[in-house]
Amino acid sequence: MRKVLEVLFGRIVITGALLILQLTILALGVIKLSESFIYLYVFSIILSLLIMIYIISRTDNPSYKLAWAVPVLLVPVFGGLLYLLFGGNKIGRILKKQIESTNYEIVDLLNQDENIIKEIEATDKSIANQIKYINNLSTFPIYKRTSSEYLSPGEDFYEKLICELRKAKHYIFMEYFIIHTGNMWNTILEILIEKVKEGVDVRIIYDDIGCIKTLPNKYYEELGKLGIKTVVFNQLVPVLSSVMNNRDHRKITVIDGHTAFTGGINIADEYINEIVRFGHWKDAAVMIKGDAVWSFTMMFLQVWKFITKEEIDYEKYRPEVHVEDEFIDDGFVQPYGDSPYDDELVGENVYLNIINKAKEYVYISTPYLIIDNELITALTLAAKSGVDVRILTPHIEDKWYAHIVTRAYYAQLIMAGIKIYEYTPGFIHSKTFVSDDSVGTVGTINLDYRSLYLHFECGVFLYKTKSVMQIKKDYLNMLEISQRITLEDTKKIKWSNRFLRSILKLLAPLM
């Protein structure tokens, strides 16, 4: 009974109830007034028609436009108002200035070494163009003097993370979508508390919605009492607003400016198979050491300032690297970030460039395969052109509706020659691309609309590093225990499920 009451009076239920109440009152109010006042009804219809024209004229993805056209046309009295509240990617003028100001501050601290670009151009001009794109649009350069190590599954990441955290002498920055109390977090927390006592600057950013069910309310206050500086990204408030859609989906740890981790792994026990929720949890991360870590340091501090408005002396966090501490060159490493507020789909375009430039193969792992027309076109064109395109998704889902939509894309892709596999042991949460034994990326970006359009995300672009071949080897090992999906498999579903697929696929951009 106590647990039931805790759920009923918990933050997520109360907030959800207040939002539903606001939406219901607004909808009923508009509809009732429209029925009573013919002029308001006519105005609502005209507003919806104007909204439809506006939606069509926007440069948004066609799938996103179509998804919004449905409620606007089905409920014209209320649909237009609904789009004004939640449609598009709205950002206030003040917020936009704050973001631009923070971005402007760090541009001069992220200078690209042109000699590295020239070296890559001499090898492969198309790769150099990809690197220039990332540098120009996300501001983060490509580096040498950096080593990289691919870590999968989550247990391997966890072991390395604990080892590196214990070595920290100056600062630890951690930015995560989900932190969940349990064995994994408790062990990390013990180390962080010890490091604070040693004088290490420990800072944490966690996403409010990501942690709404996994951390106590106002947990940042508890951490603050322990000496851990903690802020919450985009705190959930019970007010109807599209800004609540923009979440911090990044997973970043930076230690002393010389070691960094990123990838799909959150701080929760299921990610390291301490508990089993959806079969074996297969995930991936990458650890980098050396010059490229500076980009992740800046990425973290950029979000920290965006939330806190604190003045930051960025140079204070540059690592002191002496000659004897230089890291072994391991190809080329380029961290990158993506933001829903810059009108540039950096994450999706990195993926598109890898697909479009592949000559022999491109292997992809993703927990969700909910893709727009651009990605479908790129994938099918690559396969039809003779590139070996393989996509690995989960066999056991964590979200039933996302799994239904993922499977809705199988037939079209298989008919184009793409090989689809499902990870039979359980749930694969890795977000990895590897191509032609030379290019790879590991990060936080799912192949779905939320990651590609609405979230703050990050990743690492890898060129001619040892980690590229580590990704490939791990991928081929996973295929051996995965089920290949055939065209016949895609036809073995009930008509009711086909109908549900079609509806969910249409509305996927709004989920």
Beta strands, then each sheet from edge to edge (+ up, - down):
strand 1: 146-151
strand 2: 171-176
strand 3: 201-207
strand 4: 229-233
strand 5: 251-255
strand 6: 259-263
strand 7: 280-282
strand 8: 285-290
strand 9: 332-338
strand 10: 361-365
strand 11: 388-394
strand 12: 419-423
strand 13: 426-428
strand 14: 432-435
strand 15: 439-443
strand 16: 457-463
strand 17: 483-485
sheet 1: 1+ 8- 6+ 5- 2+ 3+ 4+
sheet 2: 7+ 13+
sheet 3: 9+ 16- 15+ 14- 10+ 11+ 12+ 17-
end
